[in-house]
Amino acid sequence: MEIMKDGVGETSYAKNSSYQQSLLSKAQPYIEETIVQLYCRTFPQCLTIADLGCSSGPNSLFIISELLKTINAVCQKLGRSPPEFQVFLNDLPENDFNTIFKSTPNFYEKFRSDNGQEFGPIFVAGVPGSFYNRLFPTKTLNFVHSSFGLHWLSQVPQGIENNKGSVYLAKTSPSNVYKAYAEQFNSDFSVFLSLRSKEMMIGGCMVLTIVGRRNSEPPSKDYRNSWEVFSKTLRDMVSEGLIEETKLDSFNLPYYTPSIEEVQTIIESEGSFDLDWIKTFDNDWDNSEDYANREFVHDKIKSGEFVAKWMRAIVEPIFVSHFGDSAIEDLFCRYAKDVGDIYAKERPMLTTLVICMTKN
Ligand SMILES: C[S@@+](CC[C@H](N)C(=O)[O-])C[C@H]1O[C@@H](n2cnc3c(N)ncnc32)[C@H](O)[C@@H]1O
């Protein structure tokens, strides 16, 4: 299943991932601190790092490049030669790895010009496959990073055919739907931890950034989630005869936003990792540049369009494979307007959880 819109076109994830990058920037200092502590514990000759769900575009090498810079600065401070770096970039086989590979000569060159010729060497390799399967040989990885990938489930939970008129958990969803989503996440995240525990060295660290929730209430009660608005847009299109009702009723996303408590419980009961910390950040759906200057007075049209762009880059392939592509332009025009209507009343927020753990 393809999730992100590939290529480098106007609606691609590559062109519309600044939102995720700015959210990730909030976590960056904590991720850097974690890798420095890890490096300074053992000073490995080769530091092996994997980024899981790297996608294709500016974010694919964004955090990796920041982490390498940080290690370089530490080595300079300590008067040590920097280690070699083995960097594995993973995503689903449908991911546009070619675009990333083509960007590596520039990446290496820029790195050397910014950080000195003696830096590295850096070996970047692509690893196609699902992170819900084994991806690496036993005990190969020092550090694992993943951002905005693990709220995507391995499959749509089974037995939720009665979740009609909504693409995800909504206020109107029957209780079995919430239970099925929570159980699917529990199962997927446990499998993910157990697989990574085989691939990571003892003492290795993993930092995961995912969309989540601050409290244990069902996701539909926690905040007005962006999928509820998406469902409303789709229902309007059904009522105007633009989309078939049965198509909407049979569509559910393989997506789940866990609470802090759920994440803690799963890590503890799976048992392969010690949970070091979880940090939470609340983010406006629209954090485009001029957001800082408009505390209360929103340009609702601009905000709606901004949110619709990053949502489209995420959801277009899944949507098109279920509904076809004839309604896609109309859908996202309407979605932008519906999000704008929310901005006329409130600032909708999305919570991210940044989770750090050590392989025991
Ligand atoms: C929103 S993008 C995030 C990309 C990048 N890490 C970032 O922070 O901008 C989520 C990525 O996770 C990938 N993904 C989702 N499920 C996956 C799985 N089971 N295995 C590997 N990658 C997966 C998607 O293909 C997509 O490229």
The ligand as an SDF file (V2000), in Angstrom:
LIG
                    3D

 27 29  0  0  0  0  0  0  0  0999 V2000
    4.4220   11.1250    6.6230 C   0  0  0  0  0  0  0  0  0  0  0  0
    5.7100   10.1450    5.9000 S   0  0  0  0  0  0  0  0  0  0  0  0
    7.0400   10.6340    6.9480 C   0  0  0  0  0  0  0  0  0  0  0  0
    8.3130   10.7980    6.2090 C   0  0  0  0  0  0  0  0  0  0  0  0
    9.4620   11.3660    7.0030 C   0  0  0  0  0  0  0  0  0  0  0  0
    9.9350   10.4040    7.9860 N   0  0  0  0  0  0  0  0  0  0  0  0
    9.0900   12.6640    7.6620 C   0  0  0  0  0  0  0  0  0  0  0  0
    9.2230   12.7780    8.8840 O   0  0  0  0  0  0  0  0  0  0  0  0
    8.6790   13.5920    6.9670 O   0  0  0  0  0  0  0  0  0  0  0  0
    5.4110    8.4750    6.4970 C   0  0  0  0  0  0  0  0  0  0  0  0
    6.2570    7.4680    5.7850 C   0  0  0  0  0  0  0  0  0  0  0  0
    6.1460    6.2230    6.4750 O   0  0  0  0  0  0  0  0  0  0  0  0
    6.1260    5.2040    5.4960 C   0  0  0  0  0  0  0  0  0  0  0  0
    5.5410    3.9790    6.0460 N   0  0  0  0  0  0  0  0  0  0  0  0
    4.2650    3.7690    6.4620 C   0  0  0  0  0  0  0  0  0  0  0  0
    4.1120    2.4970    6.8550 N   0  0  0  0  0  0  0  0  0  0  0  0
    5.3180    1.8940    6.7070 C   0  0  0  0  0  0  0  0  0  0  0  0
    5.7910    0.5810    6.9530 C   0  0  0  0  0  0  0  0  0  0  0  0
    4.9770   -0.3740    7.4260 N   0  0  0  0  0  0  0  0  0  0  0  0
    7.0910    0.3060    6.7030 N   0  0  0  0  0  0  0  0  0  0  0  0
    7.9230    1.2650    6.2190 C   0  0  0  0  0  0  0  0  0  0  0  0
    7.5280    2.5330    5.9630 N   0  0  0  0  0  0  0  0  0  0  0  0
    6.2370    2.8480    6.2070 C   0  0  0  0  0  0  0  0  0  0  0  0
    5.3020    5.7990    4.3720 C   0  0  0  0  0  0  0  0  0  0  0  0
    5.4920    5.1250    3.1530 O   0  0  0  0  0  0  0  0  0  0  0  0
    5.8160    7.2320    4.3660 C   0  0  0  0  0  0  0  0  0  0  0  0
    6.8610    7.4120    3.4650 O   0  0  0  0  0  0  0  0  0  0  0  0
  1  2  1  0
  2  3  1  0
  2 10  1  0
  3  4  1  0
  4  5  1  0
  5  6  1  0
  5  7  1  0
  7  8  2  0
  7  9  1  0
 10 11  1  0
 11 12  1  0
 11 26  1  0
 12 13  1  0
 13 14  1  0
 13 24  1  0
 14 15  1  0
 14 23  1  0
 15 16  2  0
 16 17  1  0
 17 18  1  0
 17 23  2  0
 18 19  1  0
 18 20  2  0
 20 21  1  0
 21 22  2  0
 22 23  1  0
 24 25  1  0
 24 26  1  0
 26 27  1  0
M  CHG  2   2   1   9  -1
M  END
$$$$
